[in-house]
Amino acid sequence: MKRSRFSEEQIIGILKEHEAGVSVADLCRKHGVSDASIYNWKARSGGMDISEARRLKALEDENTRLKRLLADAMLDNAALKDLVGKNVWSAPSVQGFATSPMTIPVA
């Protein structure tokens, strides 16, 4: 994922300027961003404080980590189900080994 040039604090500061009455065109010129970026930021984090934005970011990171853990657990579960479904003890190589007479080599 592409990193933003602006931190959450900077984005919220820019949005606070917009709320104070600065036009979007002036903000775009001042900060070197497109008007689409301003509107996307406003849709994502409009009305939030800096502490709320940090908390949102922390929750998003935790959610991503938990989703990855869940995917790994589901993959392990599927692998175990496949292993149990194959009935390992009925494999010919295992049967031959289990039914062959044991020979003890004498030295």
Secondary structure as GFF3:
##gff-version 3
##sequence-region A 1 107
A	DSSP	alpha_helix	8	19	.	.	.	ID=ss1
A	DSSP	alpha_helix	24	31	.	.	.	ID=ss2
A	DSSP	alpha_helix	35	45	.	.	.	ID=ss3
A	DSSP	alpha_helix	50	85	.	.	.	ID=ss4
A	DSSP	three_ten_helix	88	90	.	.	.	ID=ss5
A	DSSP	alpha_helix	92	99	.	.	.	ID=ss6
###
